[in-house]
């Protein structure tokens, strides 16, 4: 019978039923007419410029806004990580923000290679107050915005296109006026303009407004303008946003003097993709927050963006080598927890509980160690390639101790990994299976996670705990035809007993000696390895035995390999006697 001739039961397709949700209230986002788009064929080769908005946008989104102490902790962290552009506040919005900017400047807390930025709305009094906060700064940028999207023009401000554009133009003039008046020539002064709610704005009007702003600012050689095109409320798929960015990048005049910046939010859960595709589409800079803090569902996550580049062999130009300290400081400053599954920084992201995952990771580590050794390269320098781990946890300051953790979903590979990394015991495969059943009984009864200490306790109880039959001492001597004769002293149920046996080697001779006192053992498999190095190095022996049809493993540890193997046999014997 051929494959085609076999009869299979028919399976009815599953038909989704209408949800009844009021989908008719929402309209699909209109795509951009850009048939010759180029960004899909591009790849990232270097990091964009970064701007951290943790101290401004991130701070505004907190239930409990940052205290001056927490603000300073975040600023110091960002500087330590290597961010060169930091938006430090909204000085016209609160006295706290104004005072913090002054504290940084007057206290000489800003490194010479760091440019601070402050945000303002397009109102003259607010612009003046904002520029006043920057007096004495070495390098500073004023970031001005006004909302230009249709819904805001119609509903919020009730302005026409011309009136909306005039706000942007007049605001730019005010920024230039007060910068000259208050800062003079002592500050390396920059300007950033955001046509707010860019994603929802007609592209022709966004372009028209940005051009009008540039006509006032007059960007040119050594006079950059930053045009920030925010995805303020994420409402389209990332490819549409990329099309918008590429369209603007193509149509803007004076493009060589523009730093095209993006500021993406995460309302649809794809802020990272928005930012990455925007860079492919021509964006030069990305604004965001550590771990994605921000209004509603948050801003784009600078940690994920940076380490995404790192995982592709691209230097993010930011130091993420102590990810746990970055997470702890961010949690303290924001008073918000980082999810344990958060990319790269979450507590559990380098941890596997699943048995199949654990087995693959264990084998991956072993293969990588062998390959590095064969190539004569240190493990930490060899090309990374381990299943289920996108990057080496060591590269972001994590240890390997938590890579594999054991619960009821775990298998032999995970338990074997814990035993090898924690105790240098390289368990044979069938012993892994046997011991995993011991752990499985424990997890089924008690639930939850089994810690490495609990695994070791279970292993010690099962394989290394003294029993009824113990080895007190032994002697071996070669005899004719290579036969070994062994004399040993045992303690059987507390009674000393001398035994003798002969065999092809110490193990078979010891089994022969045990048979003389009615303990019948047949060895099926044997393995050993060194646990430590040096003159007092210990060895571990693993013996699989058959005792009256029951197959068991035993483990022995001693500085003498022959003694270790005998202890392993008695380990199995005692396990059998315990039932």
LINCORMO-V504659 format. One record per residue. N is the residue number from 0. RES is the residue in one small letter. SS is DSSP state (H for helix, E for strand, C for the rest). PSI is psi as a letter, one per 40 degrees, with the letter a starting at -180 (* if undefined). NEAR is the number of other C-alpha atoms within 12 Angstrom. Layout:
BEGIN
n = (N | N)
res = (RES | RES)
ss = (SS | SS)
psi = (PSI | PSI)
near = (NEAR | NEAR)
END
This chain:
BEGIN
n = (0 | 1 | 2 | 3 | 4 | 5 | 6 | 7 | 8 | 9 | 10 | 11 | 12 | 13 | 14 | 15 | 16 | 17 | 18 | 19 | 20 | 21 | 22 | 23 | 24 | 25 | 26 | 27 | 28 | 29 | 30 | 31 | 32 | 33 | 34 | 35 | 36 | 37 | 38 | 39 | 40 | 41 | 42 | 43 | 44 | 45 | 46 | 47 | 48 | 49 | 50 | 51 | 52 | 53 | 54 | 55 | 56 | 57 | 58 | 59 | 60 | 61 | 62 | 63 | 64 | 65 | 66 | 67 | 68 | 69 | 70 | 71 | 72 | 73 | 74 | 75 | 76 | 77 | 78 | 79 | 80 | 81 | 82 | 83 | 84 | 85 | 86 | 87 | 88 | 89 | 90 | 91 | 92 | 93 | 94 | 95 | 96 | 97 | 98 | 99 | 100 | 101 | 102 | 103 | 104 | 105 | 106 | 107 | 108 | 109 | 110 | 111 | 112 | 113 | 114 | 115 | 116 | 117 | 118 | 119 | 120 | 121 | 122 | 123 | 124 | 125 | 126 | 127 | 128 | 129 | 130 | 131 | 132 | 133 | 134 | 135 | 136 | 137 | 138 | 139 | 140 | 141 | 142 | 143 | 144 | 145 | 146 | 147 | 148 | 149 | 150 | 151 | 152 | 153 | 154 | 155 | 156 | 157 | 158 | 159 | 160 | 161 | 162 | 163 | 164 | 165 | 166 | 167 | 168 | 169 | 170 | 171 | 172 | 173 | 174 | 175 | 176 | 177 | 178 | 179 | 180 | 181 | 182 | 183 | 184 | 185 | 186 | 187 | 188 | 189 | 190 | 191 | 192 | 193 | 194 | 195 | 196 | 197 | 198 | 199 | 200 | 201 | 202 | 203 | 204 | 205 | 206 | 207 | 208 | 209 | 210 | 211 | 212 | 213 | 214 | 215 | 216 | 217 | 218 | 219 | 220 | 221 | 222 | 223 | 224 | 225 | 226 | 227 | 228 | 229 | 230 | 231 | 232 | 233 | 234 | 235 | 236 | 237 | 238 | 239 | 240 | 241 | 242 | 243 | 244 | 245 | 246 | 247 | 248 | 249 | 250 | 251 | 252 | 253 | 254 | 255 | 256 | 257 | 258 | 259 | 260 | 261 | 262 | 263 | 264 | 265 | 266 | 267 | 268 | 269 | 270 | 271 | 272 | 273 | 274 | 275 | 276 | 277 | 278 | 279 | 280 | 281 | 282 | 283 | 284 | 285 | 286 | 287 | 288 | 289 | 290 | 291 | 292 | 293 | 294 | 295 | 296 | 297 | 298 | 299 | 300 | 301 | 302 | 303 | 304 | 305 | 306 | 307 | 308 | 309 | 310 | 311 | 312 | 313 | 314 | 315 | 316 | 317 | 318 | 319 | 320 | 321 | 322 | 323 | 324 | 325 | 326 | 327 | 328 | 329 | 330 | 331 | 332 | 333 | 334 | 335 | 336 | 337 | 338 | 339 | 340 | 341 | 342 | 343 | 344 | 345 | 346 | 347 | 348 | 349 | 350 | 351 | 352 | 353 | 354 | 355 | 356 | 357 | 358 | 359 | 360 | 361 | 362 | 363 | 364 | 365 | 366 | 367 | 368 | 369 | 370 | 371 | 372 | 373 | 374 | 375 | 376 | 377 | 378 | 379 | 380 | 381 | 382 | 383 | 384 | 385 | 386 | 387 | 388 | 389 | 390 | 391 | 392 | 393 | 394 | 395 | 396 | 397 | 398 | 399 | 400 | 401 | 402 | 403 | 404 | 405 | 406 | 407 | 408 | 409 | 410 | 411 | 412 | 413 | 414 | 415 | 416 | 417 | 418 | 419 | 420 | 421 | 422 | 423 | 424 | 425 | 426 | 427 | 428 | 429 | 430 | 431 | 432 | 433 | 434 | 435 | 436 | 437 | 438 | 439 | 440 | 441 | 442 | 443 | 444 | 445 | 446 | 447 | 448 | 449 | 450 | 451 | 452 | 453 | 454 | 455 | 456 | 457 | 458 | 459 | 460 | 461 | 462 | 463 | 464 | 465 | 466 | 467 | 468 | 469 | 470 | 471 | 472 | 473 | 474 | 475 | 476 | 477 | 478 | 479 | 480 | 481 | 482 | 483 | 484 | 485 | 486 | 487 | 488 | 489 | 490 | 491 | 492 | 493 | 494 | 495 | 496 | 497 | 498 | 499 | 500 | 501 | 502 | 503 | 504 | 505 | 506 | 507 | 508 | 509 | 510 | 511 | 512 | 513 | 514 | 515 | 516 | 517 | 518 | 519 | 520 | 521 | 522 | 523 | 524 | 525 | 526 | 527 | 528 | 529 | 530 | 531 | 532 | 533 | 534 | 535 | 536 | 537 | 538 | 539 | 540 | 541 | 542 | 543 | 544 | 545 | 546 | 547 | 548 | 549 | 550 | 551 | 552 | 553 | 554 | 555 | 556 | 557 | 558 | 559 | 560 | 561 | 562 | 563 | 564 | 565 | 566 | 567 | 568 | 569 | 570 | 571 | 572 | 573 | 574 | 575 | 576 | 577 | 578)
res = (x | x | x | x | x | x | x | x | x | x | x | x | x | x | x | x | x | x | x | x | x | x | x | x | x | x | x | x | x | x | x | x | x | x | x | x | x | x | x | x | x | x | x | x | x | x | x | x | x | x | x | x | x | x | x | x | x | x | x | x | x | x | x | x | x | x | x | x | x | x | x | x | x | x | x | x | x | x | x | x | x | x | x | x | x | x | x | x | x | x | x | x | x | x | x | x | x | x | x | x | x | x | x | x | x | x | x | x | x | x | x | x | x | x | x | x | x | x | x | x | x | x | x | x | x | x | x | x | x | x | x | x | x | x | x | x | x | x | x | x | x | x | x | x | x | x | x | x | x | x | x | x | x | x | x | x | x | x | x | x | x | x | x | x | x | x | x | x | x | x | x | x | x | x | x | x | x | x | x | x | x | x | x | x | x | x | x | x | x | x | x | x | x | x | x | x | x | x | x | x | x | x | x | x | x | x | x | x | x | x | x | x | x | x | x | x | x | x | x | x | x | x | x | x | x | x | x | x | x | x | x | x | x | x | x | x | x | x | x | x | x | x | x | x | x | x | x | x | x | x | x | x | x | x | x | x | x | x | x | x | x | x | x | x | x | x | x | x | x | x | x | x | x | x | x | x | x | x | x | x | x | x | x | x | x | x | x | x | x | x | x | x | x | x | x | x | x | x | x | x | x | x | x | x | x | x | x | x | x | x | x | x | x | x | x | x | x | x | x | x | x | x | x | x | x | x | x | x | x | x | x | x | x | x | x | x | x | x | x | x | x | x | x | x | x | x | x | x | x | x | x | x | x | x | x | x | x | x | x | x | x | x | x | x | x | x | x | x | x | x | x | x | x | x | x | x | x | x | x | x | x | x | x | x | x | x | x | x | x | x | x | x | x | x | x | x | x | x | x | x | x | x | x | x | x | x | x | x | x | x | x | x | x | x | x | x | x | x | x | x | x | x | x | x | x | x | x | x | x | x | x | x | x | x | x | x | x | x | x | x | x | x | x | x | x | x | x | x | x | x | x | x | x | x | x | x | x | x | x | x | x | x | x | x | x | x | x | x | x | x | x | x | x | x | x | x | x | x | x | x | x | x | x | x | x | x | x | x | x | x | x | x | x | x | x | x | x | x | x | x | x | x | x | x | x | x | x | x | x | x | x | x | x | x | x | x | x | x | x | x | x | x | x | x | x | x | x | x | x | x | x | x | x | x | x | x | x | x | x | x | x | x | x | x | x | x | x | x | x | x | x | x | x | x | x | x | x | x | x | x | x | x | x | x | x | x | x | x | x | x | x | x | x | x | x | x | x | x | x)
ss = (C | C | C | C | C | C | C | C | C | C | C | C | C | C | C | C | C | C | C | C | C | C | H | H | H | C | C | C | C | C | C | C | C | C | C | C | C | C | H | H | H | C | C | C | C | C | C | C | E | E | E | E | C | H | H | H | H | H | H | H | C | C | C | C | C | C | C | H | H | H | H | H | H | H | H | H | H | H | H | H | H | C | C | C | E | E | E | E | E | C | C | C | C | C | H | H | H | H | H | H | H | H | H | H | H | H | C | C | C | C | C | C | C | C | E | E | E | E | E | E | E | C | C | H | H | H | H | H | H | H | H | H | C | C | C | C | C | C | E | E | E | E | E | E | E | E | E | C | C | H | H | H | H | H | H | H | C | C | C | C | H | H | H | H | H | H | H | H | H | H | H | H | H | H | H | H | H | H | H | H | H | H | H | C | C | C | C | E | E | E | E | E | E | E | E | E | C | H | H | H | C | C | H | H | H | H | H | H | H | H | H | H | H | H | H | H | H | C | C | E | C | C | E | C | E | E | E | E | E | E | E | C | C | C | C | C | C | H | H | H | H | H | H | H | H | H | H | H | H | H | H | C | C | C | H | H | H | E | E | E | E | E | E | E | E | C | C | C | C | C | H | H | H | H | H | H | H | H | H | H | C | C | C | C | E | E | E | E | E | H | H | H | C | C | C | C | C | C | E | C | E | H | H | H | H | H | H | H | H | H | C | C | C | C | C | C | C | C | C | C | C | C | H | H | H | H | H | H | H | H | H | H | H | H | C | C | C | C | C | C | C | C | C | C | C | C | C | C | C | C | C | E | C | C | H | H | H | H | H | H | H | H | H | H | H | H | H | H | H | H | H | H | H | H | H | C | C | C | H | H | H | C | C | C | C | E | C | C | E | C | C | C | H | H | H | H | C | C | C | C | C | C | C | E | C | E | C | C | C | C | C | H | H | H | H | H | H | H | H | H | H | H | H | C | C | C | C | C | H | H | H | H | H | H | H | H | H | H | H | H | H | H | H | H | H | H | C | C | C | E | C | H | H | H | H | H | H | H | H | H | H | H | H | H | C | C | C | C | E | E | E | E | E | E | E | E | E | E | C | H | H | H | C | E | E | E | E | E | E | E | E | E | C | C | E | E | E | E | E | E | E | E | E | C | C | H | H | H | H | H | H | H | H | H | H | C | C | C | C | C | C | E | E | E | E | E | E | E | E | E | C | C | C | C | C | C | C | C | E | E | E | E | E | E | E | E | E | C | C | E | E | E | E | E | E | E | E | E | C | C | H | H | H | H | H | H | H | H | H | H | H | H | H | H | H | H | H | H | C)
psi = (h | i | d | d | e | i | h | i | i | i | h | h | i | h | h | h | i | h | d | e | i | g | d | e | e | h | i | i | h | h | i | h | g | g | d | f | i | e | d | d | e | i | i | h | e | i | i | i | i | i | h | h | e | d | e | c | d | d | d | d | e | i | d | g | i | h | i | d | d | d | d | d | d | d | d | d | d | d | d | d | d | e | h | e | h | h | h | e | a | g | d | e | d | i | d | d | d | d | d | d | d | d | d | d | d | d | e | f | e | h | i | d | e | h | h | i | i | i | i | i | i | f | h | d | d | d | d | d | d | d | d | d | e | e | h | e | i | d | h | i | h | h | h | i | i | i | h | e | i | d | d | d | d | d | d | d | e | f | i | i | d | d | d | d | d | d | d | d | d | d | d | d | d | d | d | d | d | d | d | d | d | d | d | b | e | e | h | g | h | i | h | h | h | h | g | i | f | d | d | e | i | h | d | d | d | d | d | d | d | d | d | d | d | d | d | d | d | g | i | a | h | e | g | i | h | h | h | h | g | h | g | d | h | h | e | i | i | d | d | d | d | d | d | d | d | d | d | d | d | d | e | h | i | f | d | e | e | h | h | h | i | i | g | h | i | f | d | e | e | f | d | d | d | d | d | d | d | d | d | d | e | e | i | e | i | h | i | a | i | h | e | e | i | i | i | b | e | i | i | i | h | d | d | d | d | d | d | d | d | d | e | e | e | h | h | e | e | i | h | f | e | g | d | d | d | d | d | d | d | d | d | d | d | e | f | h | i | h | h | e | e | h | h | d | e | i | d | e | e | e | h | h | d | h | d | d | d | d | d | d | d | d | d | d | d | d | d | d | d | d | d | d | d | d | e | f | i | i | d | e | e | i | h | h | g | h | h | e | h | d | i | h | d | d | e | f | e | i | i | e | d | e | d | h | i | h | a | e | e | i | a | d | d | d | d | d | d | d | d | d | d | d | e | f | h | g | h | i | d | d | d | d | d | d | d | d | d | d | d | d | d | d | d | d | d | d | i | a | i | h | i | d | d | d | d | d | d | d | d | d | d | d | d | e | h | i | a | d | h | i | h | d | i | i | i | i | h | i | a | i | f | e | i | h | h | h | h | i | h | i | h | h | f | e | h | h | h | h | i | i | i | i | a | d | a | d | d | d | d | d | d | d | d | d | d | e | f | e | h | h | h | h | h | d | i | h | i | i | i | i | d | i | i | i | d | f | i | i | i | h | i | h | h | h | i | h | g | f | e | h | h | i | i | i | h | i | h | i | d | h | d | d | d | d | d | d | d | d | d | d | d | d | d | d | d | d | d | e | *)
near = (6 | 6 | 7 | 7 | 7 | 8 | 9 | 8 | 6 | 6 | 6 | 6 | 6 | 6 | 6 | 7 | 7 | 8 | 7 | 8 | 9 | 9 | 10 | 8 | 7 | 9 | 11 | 12 | 17 | 19 | 23 | 27 | 13 | 21 | 13 | 13 | 25 | 23 | 30 | 23 | 11 | 16 | 19 | 29 | 16 | 22 | 29 | 35 | 30 | 42 | 44 | 47 | 46 | 49 | 47 | 44 | 40 | 42 | 40 | 29 | 25 | 24 | 16 | 15 | 27 | 33 | 22 | 25 | 18 | 24 | 35 | 30 | 26 | 38 | 42 | 28 | 32 | 38 | 29 | 22 | 29 | 26 | 39 | 33 | 36 | 44 | 41 | 51 | 44 | 39 | 34 | 32 | 22 | 22 | 19 | 26 | 35 | 30 | 28 | 35 | 43 | 29 | 26 | 31 | 28 | 17 | 15 | 15 | 23 | 33 | 25 | 18 | 17 | 33 | 34 | 46 | 43 | 49 | 44 | 43 | 34 | 37 | 25 | 25 | 19 | 29 | 35 | 33 | 33 | 42 | 43 | 31 | 42 | 46 | 32 | 27 | 38 | 28 | 29 | 41 | 39 | 50 | 44 | 43 | 41 | 40 | 40 | 44 | 36 | 26 | 21 | 22 | 25 | 16 | 13 | 15 | 18 | 17 | 21 | 21 | 26 | 18 | 19 | 34 | 32 | 25 | 32 | 41 | 34 | 30 | 36 | 42 | 29 | 33 | 43 | 31 | 20 | 27 | 33 | 22 | 17 | 25 | 29 | 20 | 15 | 17 | 25 | 28 | 35 | 37 | 41 | 45 | 48 | 44 | 46 | 38 | 31 | 41 | 43 | 33 | 33 | 26 | 33 | 21 | 27 | 40 | 30 | 27 | 40 | 46 | 30 | 29 | 40 | 34 | 21 | 25 | 32 | 25 | 27 | 18 | 12 | 13 | 20 | 25 | 38 | 41 | 45 | 40 | 52 | 45 | 45 | 40 | 33 | 35 | 30 | 31 | 30 | 36 | 33 | 33 | 48 | 39 | 35 | 43 | 45 | 34 | 31 | 41 | 37 | 25 | 20 | 30 | 22 | 26 | 25 | 20 | 22 | 35 | 34 | 40 | 38 | 54 | 48 | 54 | 42 | 34 | 25 | 23 | 23 | 30 | 44 | 42 | 32 | 45 | 49 | 43 | 37 | 45 | 44 | 36 | 37 | 39 | 42 | 36 | 36 | 46 | 54 | 46 | 43 | 50 | 43 | 45 | 42 | 38 | 27 | 22 | 24 | 36 | 47 | 47 | 43 | 48 | 43 | 32 | 44 | 44 | 34 | 27 | 27 | 29 | 25 | 20 | 19 | 19 | 20 | 29 | 25 | 35 | 25 | 37 | 29 | 24 | 35 | 27 | 25 | 34 | 35 | 25 | 28 | 36 | 26 | 24 | 34 | 36 | 23 | 25 | 21 | 31 | 19 | 17 | 16 | 21 | 31 | 42 | 39 | 27 | 25 | 24 | 29 | 36 | 34 | 36 | 34 | 25 | 28 | 21 | 30 | 35 | 33 | 28 | 35 | 34 | 24 | 23 | 31 | 23 | 21 | 26 | 24 | 17 | 21 | 20 | 16 | 13 | 14 | 13 | 15 | 16 | 23 | 19 | 18 | 21 | 20 | 28 | 25 | 27 | 24 | 27 | 29 | 25 | 30 | 34 | 33 | 25 | 26 | 30 | 22 | 26 | 20 | 25 | 26 | 25 | 38 | 44 | 40 | 40 | 33 | 27 | 29 | 34 | 35 | 40 | 40 | 45 | 55 | 41 | 43 | 40 | 36 | 29 | 26 | 24 | 26 | 22 | 31 | 30 | 38 | 30 | 23 | 26 | 35 | 32 | 24 | 27 | 34 | 36 | 24 | 29 | 38 | 30 | 19 | 24 | 24 | 18 | 14 | 13 | 16 | 18 | 26 | 32 | 26 | 28 | 19 | 23 | 35 | 28 | 20 | 26 | 35 | 23 | 22 | 33 | 37 | 31 | 27 | 29 | 27 | 23 | 32 | 33 | 39 | 23 | 24 | 29 | 25 | 27 | 21 | 18 | 16 | 11 | 11 | 14 | 19 | 26 | 29 | 33 | 29 | 33 | 25 | 28 | 22 | 25 | 15 | 14 | 14 | 17 | 23 | 24 | 31 | 29 | 31 | 31 | 26 | 22 | 24 | 34 | 41 | 32 | 37 | 44 | 40 | 30 | 35 | 37 | 20 | 20 | 22 | 15 | 26 | 25 | 38 | 29 | 33 | 23 | 24 | 30 | 31 | 31 | 28 | 26 | 28 | 17 | 12 | 10 | 10 | 13 | 17 | 26 | 31 | 37 | 41 | 44 | 39 | 37 | 35 | 24 | 29 | 16 | 13 | 20 | 24 | 38 | 44 | 49 | 45 | 44 | 36 | 27 | 23 | 25 | 27 | 33 | 33 | 36 | 41 | 47 | 42 | 45 | 51 | 47 | 39 | 44 | 46 | 33 | 32 | 28 | 20 | 16 | 12)
END
